[in-house]
Amino acid sequence: MKATTETDEEMISSADLKRDLQALREDLRQIRLDVRGLASDAAAAGRGRAQEFCEGVDERVQAATAKGQEAVDDFRAQVWEHPMTTLVTAFGAGLLAGLLVRRR
Protein backbone atom coordinates (compact mmCIF):
# COMPACT_ATOMS: atom_id res chain seq x y z
CA MET A 1 0.00 0.00 0.00
CA LYS A 2 2.92 2.23 0.33
CA ALA A 3 3.21 2.45 -3.45
CA THR A 4 -0.34 3.81 -3.69
CA THR A 5 0.34 6.42 -1.01
CA GLU A 6 3.49 7.64 -2.77
CA THR A 7 1.64 7.87 -6.07
CA ASP A 8 -1.14 9.92 -4.44
CA GLU A 9 1.47 12.25 -2.93
CA GLU A 10 3.20 12.60 -6.28
CA MET A 11 -0.15 13.39 -7.92
CA ILE A 12 -0.94 15.97 -5.28
CA SER A 13 2.50 17.49 -5.69
CA SER A 14 2.08 17.53 -9.46
CA ALA A 15 -1.32 19.22 -9.19
CA ASP A 16 0.10 21.77 -6.74
CA LEU A 17 3.02 22.40 -9.05
CA LYS A 18 0.71 22.97 -12.02
CA ARG A 19 -1.39 25.44 -10.01
CA ASP A 20 1.74 27.26 -8.82
CA LEU A 21 3.10 27.47 -12.36
CA GLN A 22 -0.21 28.83 -13.64
CA ALA A 23 -0.28 31.41 -10.84
CA LEU A 24 3.31 32.37 -11.67
CA ARG A 25 2.44 32.78 -15.35
CA GLU A 26 -0.48 35.03 -14.44
CA ASP A 27 1.69 37.09 -12.10
CA LEU A 28 4.34 37.52 -14.81
CA ARG A 29 1.68 38.53 -17.33
CA GLN A 30 0.38 41.16 -14.90
CA ILE A 31 3.90 42.43 -14.22
CA ARG A 32 4.49 42.82 -17.97
CA LEU A 33 1.28 44.82 -18.30
CA ASP A 34 2.23 47.00 -15.34
CA VAL A 35 5.72 47.67 -16.75
CA ARG A 36 4.26 48.57 -20.14
CA GLY A 37 1.88 50.98 -18.47
CA LEU A 38 4.66 52.59 -16.44
CA ALA A 39 6.87 52.92 -19.52
CA SER A 40 4.02 54.48 -21.46
CA ASP A 41 3.31 56.95 -18.65
CA ALA A 42 6.99 57.87 -18.37
CA ALA A 43 7.25 58.40 -22.13
CA ALA A 44 4.17 60.61 -22.15
CA ALA A 45 5.52 62.68 -19.26
CA GLY A 46 8.87 63.03 -21.03
CA ARG A 47 7.18 64.16 -24.24
CA GLY A 48 5.16 66.72 -22.29
CA ARG A 49 8.23 68.14 -20.59
CA ALA A 50 10.14 68.28 -23.88
CA GLN A 51 7.24 70.12 -25.52
CA GLU A 52 7.12 72.66 -22.67
CA PHE A 53 10.88 73.17 -22.89
CA CYS A 54 10.72 73.74 -26.65
CA GLU A 55 7.90 76.23 -26.28
CA GLY A 56 9.92 78.11 -23.63
CA VAL A 57 12.97 78.17 -25.91
CA ASP A 58 10.86 79.47 -28.81
CA GLU A 59 9.50 82.27 -26.65
CA ARG A 60 12.99 83.25 -25.48
CA VAL A 61 14.36 83.20 -29.03
CA GLN A 62 11.52 85.44 -30.21
CA ALA A 63 12.11 87.84 -27.31
CA ALA A 64 15.87 87.96 -27.99
CA THR A 65 15.25 88.51 -31.70
CA ALA A 66 12.86 91.36 -30.93
CA LYS A 67 15.39 92.99 -28.57
CA GLY A 68 18.16 92.60 -31.15
CA GLN A 69 16.01 94.17 -33.86
CA GLU A 70 15.13 97.00 -31.50
CA ALA A 71 18.83 97.65 -30.82
CA VAL A 72 19.59 97.70 -34.55
CA ASP A 73 16.71 100.11 -35.15
CA ASP A 74 17.94 102.38 -32.33
CA PHE A 75 21.47 102.34 -33.74
CA ARG A 76 20.22 103.23 -37.22
CA ALA A 77 18.17 106.07 -35.78
CA GLN A 78 21.25 107.42 -33.96
CA VAL A 79 23.31 107.23 -37.15
CA TRP A 80 20.64 109.12 -39.10
CA GLU A 81 20.20 111.73 -36.37
CA HIS A 82 23.93 112.31 -35.78
CA PRO A 83 25.92 111.21 -38.83
CA MET A 84 29.03 113.32 -38.08
CA THR A 85 29.24 112.11 -34.49
CA THR A 86 28.95 108.53 -35.72
CA LEU A 87 31.69 109.08 -38.32
CA VAL A 88 34.08 110.71 -35.82
CA THR A 89 33.40 107.99 -33.25
CA ALA A 90 34.05 105.24 -35.79
CA PHE A 91 37.26 106.97 -36.95
CA GLY A 92 38.47 107.34 -33.35
CA ALA A 93 37.69 103.72 -32.51
CA GLY A 94 39.54 102.55 -35.63
CA LEU A 95 42.55 104.74 -34.84
CA LEU A 96 42.68 103.46 -31.25
CA ALA A 97 42.38 99.83 -32.37
CA GLY A 98 45.17 100.37 -34.90
CA LEU A 99 47.46 101.84 -32.25
CA LEU A 100 46.79 98.98 -29.84
CA VAL A 101 47.45 96.33 -32.50
CA ARG A 102 50.59 98.11 -33.71
CA ARG A 103 52.13 98.10 -30.22
CA ARG A 104 51.90 94.32 -29.90
C-alpha positions in Angstrom: 0.0 0.0 0.0 2.9 2.2 0.3 3.2 2.5 -3.4 -0.3 3.8 -3.7 0.3 6.4 -1.0 3.5 7.6 -2.8 1.6 7.9 -6.1 -1.1 9.9 -4.4 1.5 12.3 -2.9 3.2 12.6 -6.3 -0.2 13.4 -7.9 -0.9 16.0 -5.3 2.5 17.5 -5.7 2.1 17.5 -9.5 -1.3 19.2 -9.2 0.1 21.8 -6.7 3.0 22.4 -9.1 0.7 23.0 -12.0 -1.4 25.4 -10.0 1.7 27.3 -8.8 3.1 27.5 -12.4 -0.2 28.8 -13.6 -0.3 31.4 -10.8 3.3 32.4 -11.7 2.4 32.8 -15.3 -0.5 35.0 -14.4 1.7 37.1 -12.1 4.3 37.5 -14.8 1.7 38.5 -17.3 0.4 41.2 -14.9 3.9 42.4 -14.2 4.5 42.8 -18.0 1.3 44.8 -18.3 2.2 47.0 -15.3 5.7 47.7 -16.7 4.3 48.6 -20.1 1.9 51.0 -18.5 4.7 52.6 -16.4 6.9 52.9 -19.5 4.0 54.5 -21.5 3.3 57.0 -18.6 7.0 57.9 -18.4 7.3 58.4 -22.1 4.2 60.6 -22.1 5.5 62.7 -19.3 8.9 63.0 -21.0 7.2 64.2 -24.2 5.2 66.7 -22.3 8.2 68.1 -20.6 10.1 68.3 -23.9 7.2 70.1 -25.5 7.1 72.7 -22.7 10.9 73.2 -22.9 10.7 73.7 -26.7 7.9 76.2 -26.3 9.9 78.1 -23.6 13.0 78.2 -25.9 10.9 79.5 -28.8 9.5 82.3 -26.6 13.0 83.2 -25.5 14.4 83.2 -29.0 11.5 85.4 -30.2 12.1 87.8 -27.3 15.9 88.0 -28.0 15.2 88.5 -31.7 12.9 91.4 -30.9 15.4 93.0 -28.6 18.2 92.6 -31.1 16.0 94.2 -33.9 15.1 97.0 -31.5 18.8 97.6 -30.8 19.6 97.7 -34.6 16.7 100.1 -35.2 17.9 102.4 -32.3 21.5 102.3 -33.7 20.2 103.2 -37.2 18.2 106.1 -35.8 21.3 107.4 -34.0 23.3 107.2 -37.2 20.6 109.1 -39.1 20.2 111.7 -36.4 23.9 112.3 -35.8 25.9 111.2 -38.8 29.0 113.3 -38.1 29.2 112.1 -34.5 29.0 108.5 -35.7 31.7 109.1 -38.3 34.1 110.7 -35.8 33.4 108.0 -33.2 34.1 105.2 -35.8 37.3 107.0 -36.9 38.5 107.3 -33.4 37.7 103.7 -32.5 39.5 102.5 -35.6 42.6 104.7 -34.8 42.7 103.5 -31.2 42.4 99.8 -32.4 45.2 100.4 -34.9 47.5 101.8 -32.2 46.8 99.0 -29.8 47.4 96.3 -32.5 50.6 98.1 -33.7 52.1 98.1 -30.2 51.9 94.3 -29.9 
